[in-house]
Amino acid sequence: MKRAALIFVLLLVIASEASGAEFIALWPDGKMPNSKGMKLEEVIVNDRITQVARPGIYAFFPAREEKSDCAVLICPGGGYHRVTYDLGGFQLAKWFNTMGVSAFVLVYRLPNSPDLVERDKGPLQDAQRAMRLIRSRASEWGINPEKTGVMGTSSGGHLASTLGTHCEDVSSVGDSPDQMSFRPDFMILVSPVISMGAYAHTGSRDNLLGDGPSEELIKKYSNELQVTSAAPVSFIVHAFDDDVVDKRNSIMFFQALVENNVSASLHIFPQGRHKVGVCGNPGSTALWMSLCEMWLKETGFI
């Protein structure tokens, strides 16, 4: 166990040095909810974490001269089977920094973790805690707690939209960050998994909910059904030719936001497949980042 812990610490140091970011653990020792108390070894393959030993956030801050008071929590994708922390996290965080936005990349527990008591709750508990932790240190980091949003790509978009639409508090542990709200002020969703129903990404659904989930559980995590007028304003991007996550996930979520009179901006680009990101976007899809920056300014977050 000591060797596994040492390896984990070394991996964190290497990843932190490579990214230029500080790693901050989410939970006080012995207070992580929904845990059996197992000591796991971190498993990283090709810049993807397939077993999370210690959930936390990597903090990326812009240059002081360019810094705004806006912040974003980034939920990387990976089908709820892995955390694509570099491609779906660090690269996006550095882009946010160019806009003066402080960015925090979430490393969250995966539903297949042998340490979880309830598989579906683990990722959301870590996301709620991360948002509360960021707001609890807002003064220290020069962040406005009312300009703190969430971004997610692919299955990370499902986690982000769950954070934005589910009201149940599943992360309280009785310390000071619990006093903070976990509700994000805005959502940015790129190629997001939204539904667990007819247009679900089956890999994400099976990994999050397990084999043969109940209809009640499917409805609970079909986030187009969880939208209310209290949902955050949203910016949504998808490619029409996405062959992994059906574009109707984004369309249904946008429609639900509209029906609840929540301001939302939806962009369905002709190309991009399931690879819309920081680099290599084809044709008009390359405009999504400029549009997102304009949206953040238009809505008053930066």
C-alpha positions, 0 to 999 in steps of 0.5 A: 500500500505504501508503494502504491501511495508513493506511485500515486504522489509521483504521478500527481507531481509529474502531471502537475509539473507538466501542466503547470497546475496545482493539484488540490484534493477534494475531500478531507482525509476520511471524509470522502462520501460513498466510499468503502475506504479502500486504498486504490492505485491510480491507473493512467494509460495514454493520458487517460485515467482509468482508475482514480485514487484521489479525486481533485482539481487541477488549478490553472490561473491566467496571468495577473494582468489578464485575469478576470473574476470568472472561473470554470470547472471543466469535466473531461469526458471518457465515457464514464470509463476514463478521465481524458484529463489532458485532451478534455481538460488541460488543453481547454483550461489553457484556452480559458486562461487566454480569456482571463478565466481561471480554470479547474480540471476535475479528476472525478471518481469513475462509476466502475471504481471498486471503492464506490458504494453507489456507482452513479453518485460518485462523479456528481459528488465530486463535481458538487464538491469541486464547485463548492471548494472553488467558491470557498476559496474565491476571495483567495483566488480573485474569483467572483462566486457568481461568475463560476460555471461548468464546462463538459465534453462528451460524457463530461458534458453529462456530468456538467449538465447533471451538476447544473440541473440536479438539485439534490445535495449528495456531497455534504460532509459537514465542513465549511465548503458545504456552505457554498452553492454547487449550482453553476452560473453557466454551462458550456457543453461540447458534444455532450451526452445528455439523455440516458434514453432513446438517444443515449450513448450506450457506453456512458449509460452502461458505465454510469448506471450499470447493467439493466438500470431501472426506468426511474434511474434512466429518467433521473439521469436523462438531463433533458427531463431535469431542466427547470427555470433555475437551470444555468444559461447555456452554450451548446456545441455539437457536430451534425456528423457526430457518430459517437454521441447523437446530436439530438442530445444537444437539441433535446437539452436546448429545447428543454431550456427554451421551454423553461425560458432559460437563455441558451445558445445552440450551434450544430456545425456540419463537420467535426464528428466527435472530435470538436476541441481546441485544435483541428476543427474543420470548416466553420466548426473552427469558429466555436471557440470565438463564438463561446468567447463572445457569448461569455462577454455577451452574458457578462461573465467576462 
